[in-house]
Amino acid sequence: MNLVYEKKIEVTKEHIDQNNHVNNVQYVHWVEEMAAEHWETVKEKTDYPEDVWMLVDHHIQYKKQVYLGDVIIVKTYPKEPEGIRQPRKVEFYCNEQLVVDSHTLWVLFDKETRKIKRLEHTWLDQLK
């Protein structure tokens, strides 16, 4: 299993703001959407299929503008855990150039107890 999840998005009118480029809020939405979709594809391979991820910190760097009709390739992958936090990268490419770079931190919550779970630092090995 590859730890990278990827999808293609064609920019439509709903993604565009008053400046005629993809709205910054749209990128935040895509970051969350990509993380959720990736988790759905791998969660059954883990010891935590019923648990939920909560976003606790995010940083997004906008490098270039993207416009109506452009096609974006979005890639996401988890990085090595940092204590209870799970870092994740989401990268947006247009015409093979990195246009937006996102680094997020997530924590895993037990769905029943609503408490944070501490993951083993090697938990990602289950997905390889």
N, C-alpha and C positions, 0 to 999 in steps of 0.2 A: 504494500500500500504506500503510495506516495503521500507525503504530508501536505502537498500543495493541491489546493482546490482552485479551479479556474473556470471562468465563464465569460461569455461575450455579451456586451450590452450595446444596443444601438441607441444613440441619443435621440429622444423624441421631444416634441414641444413641451410636454409636461415636466421635463428635466431642466428647462431653460428659464432663466430669470430675466429681469428687466434690462440687464446688461448684455443680453443675447448670448450668454454662455451657461454652462451647467452651473446650477445654483450650489453654493457650498453646503447647504443643508442636505441637498440630494446626496452628496458624497458621504455624509454621516449616516444617512439612511442605508446606502449601499454597503458601508462598512459593517453595520449591524446585520444586514441581510446576508452578506457573504459568510460571516461567522456562523450564523444560524444554519444556513444551508450546508456549510461544511460539517458542522456538528451532526446534523441529521444523517449525513452519509457515513459517519464513522462511529457514532455513539454505541452501536450494538457490539462493536469490537472491544469496548472498554468495560471496566467494572462499574461504570456510572451512567448507564443508559437512561435512567429515570430522573437524573439530576439536571439542573438548569444553570446556565452561565449568566452572570450579571456583569455588565460593563462598569468598571470603576474609574477608569482614566483613559483619556484618548488624546492623541496629538496628531494633527493632520498638517502636512506641508503641501501647499498648492504651488506647483512648479510651472505649469502652463495651462492655458485656457482650452476648453473643449466646447465644441459648438454643435448645433443642430445637424443631425445626419452623420456625425462622426461615430466611429465604432470604437468602443473601449474594450480592452482585454483586462479583466480584473483577476488578480491572483491573491490568494490568502494562504497563510500557513502559520502554525504555532511555532514559537521559539521555545528555548529551554525555560522551564518554570523558575520563578523567582519567589521562593517561599510559598505563600498561599496564592500568589498572583500568577496568572498564566498570560504571558505576552503573546500577542498575535500581530502579524504584519498583514496589511492589505495594500496592494500596489495596483495602481491604475495606469495602463499604457494606452497610448493613442499613436498610431503610426510608428510603433516600436519604440516610442519615447516614454519614459516615466513622467507622467503629468501630475500625479498626486500620490503621496506617500503617507501611509497611516501606520502609527504604532499605538496599539491599545493594550490595556491590562484588564483581565477578567478574573473573577473568582467563581468557583463552583459551589452552588448551594444545594444542600439536600432538600429535595422537594417536600418531603414530609416534615422535617424538623425546622426548616428555614434557617439552618445554620451552615456556615461556611465549612466546606470540606478541605482538608489538607491532603493534597495529592502527593504521591511518591514522586521524587524528582525524575524517576525513570518511566513515568506512566505513559509517555508518548511512544515508548518502545512497543506498546501493544498495537500501535497503528502502522508499524513498519512491516 
